[in-house]
């Protein structure tokens, strides 16, 4: 009976929800250099309203790369007041034809609200089902936590979205960049077998991700 009770206790411990906050605020002390699944709290006496304010999403960010996409993140590293609240927000700007390539957020689901333009968006389930939708100004789409997803500007003018996350630091992992520009490098024989391509093709792709 005792082993069963031990197993039951372990089960409930692993499925328990996060504890509620024990204080009103825990503004991140970004200078402390200490992280325990988050940032240490700043001295409450030094907290100001600016710790909860972020103006960088108000205007488009210049798009000057080959993807035609610019991301302006607003996570806990930009807004210390997000610490322990489990939220963050970003802005994504797209040139015509711009693509935010397949990527995932390992620590958060994402919901986007279209500010301007028209996008094709989609995510892929773990059974390789592709869910796609054309969305336009004023519409919303959700990407489930951890699943690969993308966005493409299908209009003839610039597009923009506000993206909200249920994590203060959701993380972003791009499929192509992660595999072909990792340090140290992913072994070439792993990539050749995974993508069914030859070594010269792997080297060619890696060269495109090499830092200039």
DAPETA-V370739 format. One record per residue. PSI is psi in whole degrees, 0 to 359 (none if undefined). OMEGA is omega in radians with two decimals (NA if undefined). BURIAL is 1 if it has 24 or more other ideal C-beta (glycine too) atoms within 12 Angstrom, else 0. Layout:
[[PSI | OMEGA | BURIAL] [PSI | OMEGA | BURIAL]]
This chain:
[[321 | -3.09 | 0] [317 | 3.09 | 0] [322 | 3.12 | 0] [317 | 3.13 | 0] [322 | 3.10 | 0] [315 | 3.12 | 0] [318 | 3.14 | 0] [318 | 3.13 | 0] [317 | 3.12 | 0] [321 | -3.14 | 0] [311 | -3.12 | 0] [329 | 3.11 | 0] [324 | -3.08 | 0] [336 | -3.12 | 0] [358 | -3.12 | 0] [146 | 3.13 | 0] [163 | 3.06 | 0] [148 | 3.11 | 0] [153 | 3.03 | 0] [158 | 3.08 | 0] [144 | -3.13 | 0] [2 | 3.09 | 0] [166 | 3.14 | 0] [316 | -3.01 | 0] [150 | 2.97 | 1] [68 | -3.13 | 1] [133 | -3.05 | 1] [131 | 2.98 | 1] [92 | -3.03 | 1] [345 | -3.13 | 1] [352 | -3.04 | 0] [331 | -3.12 | 0] [14 | -3.12 | 0] [129 | 3.08 | 0] [129 | 2.98 | 0] [80 | -3.03 | 0] [42 | -3.08 | 0] [183 | -3.12 | 1] [154 | 3.03 | 1] [156 | -3.11 | 0] [140 | 3.03 | 1] [153 | 3.05 | 1] [123 | -3.06 | 0] [332 | -3.11 | 0] [342 | -3.12 | 0] [359 | -3.12 | 0] [137 | 3.07 | 0] [171 | 3.13 | 0] [335 | 3.13 | 0] [337 | 3.10 | 0] [344 | -3.09 | 1] [12 | -3.00 | 1] [143 | 3.13 | 0] [119 | -3.06 | 1] [356 | -2.97 | 0] [347 | -3.12 | 0] [0 | -3.04 | 1] [331 | -3.05 | 0] [154 | 3.10 | 0] [146 | 3.05 | 1] [136 | -3.10 | 0] [133 | 3.11 | 0] [110 | -3.06 | 1] [42 | 3.11 | 0] [172 | -3.06 | 0] [337 | 3.12 | 0] [337 | -3.11 | 1] [29 | -3.09 | 1] [140 | 3.04 | 1] [128 | -3.14 | 1] [128 | 3.05 | 1] [102 | -3.08 | 1] [145 | 3.04 | 1] [67 | -3.14 | 1] [190 | -3.07 | 1] [335 | 3.13 | 1] [342 | 3.08 | 0] [328 | -3.11 | 1] [91 | -3.07 | 1] [333 | 3.13 | 1] [346 | 3.09 | 1] [344 | -3.06 | 1] [129 | 3.13 | 1] [358 | -3.09 | 1] [345 | 3.09 | 1] [32 | 3.10 | 1] [154 | 2.97 | 1] [170 | -3.04 | 1] [147 | 3.11 | 1] [165 | 3.00 | 1] [139 | 3.08 | 1] [125 | 3.09 | 1] [140 | -3.07 | 1] [130 | 2.94 | 1] [163 | 3.07 | 1] [128 | -3.11 | 0] [357 | -3.12 | 1] [144 | -3.10 | 1] [126 | 2.92 | 1] [102 | -2.91 | 1] [167 | -3.09 | 1] [126 | -3.12 | 1] [173 | 3.09 | 1] [162 | 3.04 | 1] [103 | -3.00 | 1] [341 | -3.05 | 0] [11 | -3.05 | 0] [151 | 2.84 | 1] [161 | -3.09 | 1] [137 | 3.01 | 1] [132 | 3.13 | 1] [144 | 3.08 | 1] [123 | -3.06 | 1] [119 | 3.09 | 1] [315 | -3.11 | 1] [150 | 3.00 | 1] [194 | -3.09 | 1] [133 | -3.06 | 1] [152 | 2.84 | 1] [126 | -3.13 | 1] [156 | 3.12 | 1] [156 | 3.00 | 1] [160 | -3.08 | 1] [128 | 3.12 | 0] [173 | 3.13 | 0] [353 | 3.02 | 0] [15 | 3.09 | 0] [26 | 3.03 | 0] [130 | 3.14 | 0] [124 | 3.10 | 0] [114 | -3.09 | 0] [160 | -3.14 | 0] [145 | 2.96 | 1] [124 | -3.12 | 0] [152 | -3.10 | 1] [182 | -3.04 | 1] [129 | 3.10 | 0] [355 | -3.10 | 0] [163 | -3.02 | 0] [146 | 3.03 | 0] [147 | -3.09 | 1] [137 | 3.03 | 1] [118 | -3.12 | 1] [151 | -3.10 | 0] [130 | 3.00 | 0] [351 | -3.09 | 0] [145 | 3.09 | 1] [138 | 3.13 | 1] [168 | -3.10 | 1] [167 | 3.00 | 1] [147 | 3.09 | 1] [133 | 3.06 | 1] [111 | -3.10 | 1] [5 | 3.13 | 1] [181 | -3.13 | 0] [1 | 3.12 | 0] [171 | 3.11 | 0] [152 | 3.09 | 1] [160 | 3.12 | 1] [147 | 3.06 | 1] [156 | 2.90 | 1] [128 | -3.13 | 1] [130 | 3.11 | 1] [144 | -3.08 | 1] [150 | 3.08 | 1] [46 | 3.05 | 1] [144 | 3.10 | 1] [340 | 3.14 | 1] [79 | -2.97 | 1] [334 | -3.08 | 1] [149 | 3.09 | 0] [128 | 3.11 | 1] [108 | 3.11 | 0] [133 | -3.08 | 1] [305 | -3.06 | 1] [311 | -3.10 | 0] [320 | -3.12 | 0] [318 | -3.07 | 0] [326 | -3.01 | 1] [0 | 3.09 | 1] [22 | 3.12 | 0] [154 | 3.08 | 0] [120 | -0.14 | 0] [167 | -3.01 | 0] [145 | 2.99 | 0] [133 | -3.12 | 1] [137 | -3.07 | 0] [327 | -3.13 | 1] [332 | 3.06 | 0] [315 | -3.12 | 0] [322 | 3.14 | 1] [321 | 3.14 | 0] [322 | -3.11 | 0] [320 | -3.06 | 0] [1 | 3.14 | 0] [48 | 3.12 | 0] [166 | -3.11 | 0] [162 | -3.12 | 0] [317 | 3.13 | 0] [326 | 3.12 | 0] [322 | 3.08 | 0] [314 | -3.13 | 1] [323 | 3.13 | 0] [316 | 3.13 | 0] [316 | 3.13 | 1] [323 | -3.11 | 1] [332 | 3.14 | 0] [340 | 3.11 | 0] [358 | -3.12 | 1] [141 | 3.13 | 0] [135 | -3.12 | 0] [none | NA | 0]]
